[in-house]
Amino acid sequence: MSGEPVFVTGGTGYLGSALIETLLSRGHPVHALARRGSETRLPQGARASVGDALDAETFAAAIPARASTWYVLGPGHRWPVVLAPLYALLRMIPATRESAQRLGLVTRAQVIATLVHAVATPRPSGIRIVEVPEMRRAGS
Ligand SMILES: NC(=O)c1ccc[n+]([C@@H]2O[C@H](COP(=O)([O-])OP(=O)(O)OC[C@H]3O[C@@H](n4cnc5c(N)ncnc54)[C@H](OP(=O)(O)O)[C@@H]3O)[C@@H](O)[C@H]2O)c1
């Protein structure tokens, strides 16, 4: 493992598990927070820390020095199914088309590509906001 260490929460979830697998394949050591009982469902190769993301005392010491940290917490898995038809409708209406394109849904591949790019290009300040068009470019 040669990359910078990364600490990920939500690593058993739809987004978090794909993020961890991609980071591991790129050589990043991944430290993953999981609730007790969920740690066995983390992707193979991740180093598990048992704790609760809503209680910092249970995991703060497990974040390695220099690690970038990603909070990919649920519940969230199903809401895009509800939003997809809504955005499709908004894209058909001239008055809302542009906003729907700018704010609309992105794919899991686009989310993962955006997060991996952010890990690879860290910034000195702690917060980075990435808008939907940039996420689409990252995943294309
Ligand atoms: N899915 C999408 O398309 C999508 C799109 C945009 C944004 N999002 C957002 O991204 C986030 C993740 O979505 P997802 O679809 O990957 O969710 P998910 O599949 O439901 O996964 C949720 C993850 O969060 C963990 N978790 C929840 N509460 C926790 C706690 N207190 N401590 C530690 N871990 C906890 C779960 O662990 P357990 O295994 O213990 O349950 C699981 O690993 C959500 O906030 C969602 O709204 C999702």
The ligand as a Tripos MOL2 file, in Angstrom:
@<TRIPOS>MOLECULE
LIG
   48    52     1     0     0
SMALL
NO_CHARGES

@<TRIPOS>ATOM
      1 N1        -27.3950    6.1380   -2.9100 N.am      1 LIG1
      2 C1        -27.3200    7.2550   -3.6160 C.2       1 LIG1
      3 O1        -27.5100    7.2890   -4.8410 O.2       1 LIG1
      4 C2        -26.9610    8.5580   -2.9470 C.ar      1 LIG1
      5 C3        -26.8190    9.6920   -3.7420 C.ar      1 LIG1
      6 C4        -26.4270   10.8960   -3.1530 C.ar      1 LIG1
      7 C5        -26.2220   10.9460   -1.7780 C.ar      1 LIG1
      8 N2        -26.4150    9.8300   -1.0270 N.ar      1 LIG1
      9 C6        -26.1720    9.9550    0.3950 C.3       1 LIG1
     10 O2        -24.9680    9.2250    0.6830 O.3       1 LIG1
     11 C7        -25.0930    8.6210    1.9550 C.3       1 LIG1
     12 C8        -24.8350    7.1190    1.8140 C.3       1 LIG1
     13 O3        -25.7900    6.5410    0.9380 O.3       1 LIG1
     14 P1        -25.8370    4.9720    0.6910 P.3       1 LIG1
     15 O4        -26.8280    4.7590   -0.4040 O.co2     1 LIG1
     16 O5        -24.4400    4.4210    0.5500 O.co2     1 LIG1
     17 O6        -26.4480    4.4720    2.1030 O.3       1 LIG1
     18 P2        -26.6070    2.9750    2.6700 P.3       1 LIG1
     19 O7        -26.3660    1.9580    1.6430 O.co2     1 LIG1
     20 O8        -27.9000    2.9890    3.4110 O.co2     1 LIG1
     21 O9        -25.3890    2.8210    3.7330 O.3       1 LIG1
     22 C9        -25.4210    3.5080    4.9550 C.3       1 LIG1
     23 C10       -24.1200    3.2460    5.6940 C.3       1 LIG1
     24 O10       -24.0760    4.1080    6.8440 O.3       1 LIG1
     25 C11       -23.7390    3.3100    7.9650 C.3       1 LIG1
     26 N3        -24.2260    3.9790    9.1760 N.ar      1 LIG1
     27 C12       -25.4580    4.5260    9.3860 C.ar      1 LIG1
     28 N4        -25.5160    5.0590   10.6200 N.ar      1 LIG1
     29 C13       -24.2920    4.8590   11.1840 C.ar      1 LIG1
     30 C14       -23.7230    5.1800   12.4450 C.ar      1 LIG1
     31 N5        -24.4270    5.8360   13.3950 N.pl3     1 LIG1
     32 N6        -22.4260    4.8350   12.6950 N.ar      1 LIG1
     33 C15       -21.6930    4.1870   11.7570 C.ar      1 LIG1
     34 N7        -22.1810    3.8520   10.5470 N.ar      1 LIG1
     35 C16       -23.4660    4.1670   10.2610 C.ar      1 LIG1
     36 C17       -24.3600    1.9700    7.6640 C.3       1 LIG1
     37 O11       -23.7650    1.0050    8.4820 O.3       1 LIG1
     38 P3        -24.5140   -0.3620    8.9240 P.3       1 LIG1
     39 O12       -23.9680   -1.4230    8.0110 O.co2     1 LIG1
     40 O13       -24.1140   -0.5670   10.3480 O.co2     1 LIG1
     41 O14       -26.0080   -0.1640    8.7710 O.co2     1 LIG1
     42 C18       -23.9780    1.8200    6.1790 C.3       1 LIG1
     43 O15       -22.6260    1.4240    6.0560 O.3       1 LIG1
     44 C19       -26.5000    8.9770    2.4700 C.3       1 LIG1
     45 O16       -26.3990   10.0940    3.3230 O.3       1 LIG1
     46 C20       -27.2640    9.3310    1.2280 C.3       1 LIG1
     47 O17       -28.3080   10.2170    1.4880 O.3       1 LIG1
     48 C21       -26.7560    8.6330   -1.5680 C.ar      1 LIG1
@<TRIPOS>BOND
     1     1     2 1
     2     2     3 2
     3     2     4 1
     4     4     5 ar
     5     4    48 ar
     6     5     6 ar
     7     6     7 ar
     8     7     8 ar
     9     8     9 1
    10     8    48 ar
    11     9    10 1
    12     9    46 1
    13    10    11 1
    14    11    12 1
    15    11    44 1
    16    12    13 1
    17    13    14 1
    18    14    15 2
    19    14    16 1
    20    14    17 1
    21    17    18 1
    22    18    19 2
    23    18    20 1
    24    18    21 1
    25    21    22 1
    26    22    23 1
    27    23    24 1
    28    23    42 1
    29    24    25 1
    30    25    26 1
    31    25    36 1
    32    26    27 ar
    33    26    35 ar
    34    27    28 ar
    35    28    29 ar
    36    29    30 ar
    37    29    35 ar
    38    30    31 1
    39    30    32 ar
    40    32    33 ar
    41    33    34 ar
    42    34    35 ar
    43    36    37 1
    44    36    42 1
    45    37    38 1
    46    38    39 2
    47    38    40 1
    48    38    41 1
    49    42    43 1
    50    44    45 1
    51    44    46 1
    52    46    47 1
@<TRIPOS>SUBSTRUCTURE
     1 LIG1         1 GROUP 0 **** ****
